[in-house]
Amino acid sequence: MAYADGCDAPVTLKVLVAGGFGAGKTTFVGAVSEIEPLSTEELLSDLGADADPLHGVEAKTTTTVALDFGRITLDDRHVLYLFGTPGQHRFWFLWEELCAGALGAVVLADTRRLADCFPAVDFFERRGIGFVVAVNEFDGCHRYTSDEVRNAVGLGPDVPVVRCDARLTSSGTVTLATLVRHLLCTSATRATTTTPTPLLPEPGET
């Protein structure tokens, strides 16, 4: 495929989809991806019950052991790559590699197990990676306001909190658009608040 300006390859943009075990990361990536998503899910077994407690997500039968991958073509020059992170603690060592070169992140929050999203929020805050928190509203679960979720997670006022249904392409697209707007706004704010370093005078100048 030929691209504008004689470029042979598109500009790729990388976004992570993170969150706790069972929060809906694989579903989110699969819903918005234009290609058949790559998934590294394995069946849960009784042997892993202690490592992966299922309270609140008793119907879950599989888990991501490495990553999920999807793609969205934005235009002739830009392609968005989505990387879903594994949720279990024993696979967190993969997060460092996955976040290399990431533009930003979507942190999925499951109100049935809200504390499970805390490590993802902390991870991106510590690395200065912009993110939004998307509350995945599962059927039959209590609905919380964005402010209630913000206060519970301890988010600053600048971090967007949105509601989403990870099963719906339209909902996932709105969430990603919110992330992009947030990243653009943050970048513009940094640019306007950065004070240029004054030039030193040349030798002999007064």
DAGILIN-V396576 format. One record per helix or strand. SS is the DSSP state (H for helix, E for strand). FROM is the first residue (numbers start at 1). TO is the last residue. If there is no record, write none. Layout:
ss=SS from=FROM to=TO
ss=SS from=FROM to=TO
//
This chain:
ss=H from=4 to=6
ss=E from=11 to=19
ss=H from=25 to=32
ss=E from=38 to=43
ss=H from=46 to=48
ss=E from=62 to=73
ss=E from=78 to=85
ss=H from=89 to=91
ss=H from=93 to=99
ss=E from=104 to=109
ss=H from=111 to=127
ss=E from=131 to=136
ss=H from=146 to=153
ss=E from=161 to=164
ss=H from=169 to=193
//
